[in-house]
Amino acid sequence: MEQLRVVLVEDDDFTRGLLSTSLAAQGLIIIGSAANASDGLKLILDLLPDVVLLDLNLGKGPNGLDLAATVRQRAPQVGIVMLTSIEDPRLLGPNLSQAPAGVEFLIKREMGDINKVVAALENAKRAAAVPLGNRARTAGVPRVKEFTDSQIETMRLVSLGHTNSQIASRRVVSEKSVEQMISRIFSQMSLPAIPEGQNQRVSISRLYYRLMGGTPSHDAD
């Protein structure tokens, strides 16, 4: 296996150290690491690694998608692997779900299998060798396959407490269409009977937050 030169950008010290040790044991060369996007960008532009492994959530300031977009623009030859605890980037909403072309996504729970991490890094390097205009925008992106883009966005808006009227306005559709969409989403959730006092919107909101890896801060109306 070729010795990939890697920069790590991860705000959690323990995770960053664990990745560094594990990847070095596999023969990869960790040429730098950073805890935030600003320091990470400086390292990447100074060292020009083969691949950067970065977390989607980098605490305060720019997130992993912001960093990935800048790296893709200023150093397109660098491969990018994005670590995320979220099953599907579409759950982040339309403004955050579009990662730069050629980014490889890796679910954090898969980090326990170091071979999967190495494979993602190798895939990202290969993707970076493809001319920019020909790169797949969603390379390696996991999906909550049973839901369409429209359903994911409706789930997100429901979880934020938007009414059917507000969702219809945001998505430029009729309220009837929103009602039908919510019913279809609920029917695909394969849930038992709705608990007494709980409606479809609450169940959908809970599902959305579960997919996001958290718990709802409030119940939808």
N, C-alpha and C positions, 0 to 999 in steps of 0.2 A: 504493500500500500504506500502511495506517495505521502511524504511527510507534509501535511497541510500546515500552513502558518495561520494561526487563529488569534483574533482579538475577542475577548469576552467583555460584554457590557451587561452587567447584572447588579441591581442595587442591593441585593441581599448578600452579605459577606459570606455566610456559610455556603449558600448555593454557588457563588462564584468560586470559592475555594475548592469545593467538591468537584465542580466541572473541570477546573484547571488540573487538579490531581488526576482525575479519571481519564481525561483526554490525553494528558502527557503519558500516562501508562499505556495508552494505545498507540503511542508513537507520534502523536501530533505535537506541534511546536506552539506553545502558548507564548506569543511575543509581546502581549500586553493585556491589561485588564483595567476596567473602569467601572465606577458605581453610578454614573449618570451620563446623560446624552452628550453634554458639552465636553466632558473629558474624553468620552468614547470617540467622538468625532475627531478630536485633535489627534488621538492615537491612530485612528484609522487612516487619516490623511497623511500623517507623518510616516507610518510604517507600511501602509498599503499591504495588508495581509491578503492571503488567498480568500479567507472567509471571515466574517464577523458573526458571532453567536450572541444575540441580544434578547433581552426580555421586553415583552410588550409594555409592561408596566414598570416604569423607572422612577416612581415616586414623583416628587414635585418637579415641575418643569417639563420639557419636551418628553414625549413618550417614545416607545420603540418605533412606531410608525413614522413619527416625525424624523427620527434619526435615519431610518431606512430610506426615506424619500431623499434626504440630503446626500446620503452616501451614494444612492443610485445616480443622482445628478452629478456629483463631483468626483466619484470614483466608480464608474460603472463596471469596472473589471473585478470588483470585490464581490464575492458571493455573500448572501445574507440568509441567515437562519433566524427565525423569530420564535422565541419561546412564549407560550401562552397557556393559561389554564382554561381558556374558553374553547368550547367544542367547535365553534363555527364563527369566523370573523364577522359574518352578517349580523350576529347578535349585538355587535358594537354600534350598529346604526349605519346609515348610508354614507356619512362623512368619514367614518373610520374604517369601514370594511374593505376599502379598496387599497390594498397594499401595492407598493411599486412592483413593476413587472419582475418576475424571476425570483421573488422571495419564497423561501421554503419555510413552512410552518411546522412546528413540533409541539405537541401537547406535553405539558410539564410532567404529567404522570408517566410518560414514556422515558423520562430521563434515567429511570432505574435500569433501563436496558441500554448500556453505553454503545452497543452496536447500532442502535437506532439513531443515536445522536451522531455518531460518526457517519452513518449513511446519509443523514440529512445534510451534514457539512459537505460531503462529497457531491451530493446532488446539487447543492447550491453553487459549488464551484463550477460544475458543468454548465449550470444555467447561466452563470455569469459570462461564460465563453461564447454564448449565443449572441449574435448582433442584437442590440437593444430593441429594435423594432419588431423582432421576431420572438421575443420572450413571452412565455405564457404569464398572464397576470396573476393567475391563481395557482402557481406551482406548489404542490404539496399542501394545499389548503384543505383542512378537514371540513366536513359538512354534516349538519343535522339533516340527513338526506330526505327524511319524510316531509319536510316543510319547504315550501317555495320561498323565494325572496320576498314576495308580497306578504306571505303569512308571517315570516320572521319579523318584518317591519311592523305589521299590525300587532304582533305579540309585544314588541318593544314599546309601542305607543300605549297599548292597554296597560302594561306594567307601570308606565309613568302616570297613570291615572287619567289619561285623556278620554273624553266622552266619545261616543260614536260620531257625533256631529263634528267634533274637533278632528278626529281621525279622518273623516271623509274630506274635510277641508284641506288637511295636510296632504292627503294622497290624491286629491282631485277626483274623487269618486262619490257615488251617492251613499247616503246613510244605509240604505237597503243593502248595498254591496258590502258595507262594513259588517252589518249584522250577519249576512250570509257567510262572510269570511270567518268571523268569530265562531259561528256554528260549525264550520268545516274544520277549523283548528281543533275545537273541542272534541269533535267526533274522531279525529286522528290521534288523540292523546291516549286512547285505550284505558280510560279511567273507570273505576266503578261509579256507582250512582253518586251524584253530587251530595256532599254532606249537607244536612239540614241547615239552612241559613246562608249557604255559600252559593254564589252564582258562577256562571261560566267565566266571567271576567276575572274573578278571584283565582279560579283554578288555572287559567291561562297565565296570569301574573306570577303565580307560584312556580309554574313550569319554566317560565322565562328566567326567573332568578336562579332556579336550580341549574339550568343550562349554563348560566353565567358563573356558576360556582359559588353563589352566595345565597342569602336569604332576603326576602322582600323587606324593605324598610316601612312599607305601608301596603294596605290592601287596596286593590282597584275598586272603584265604586261599582 
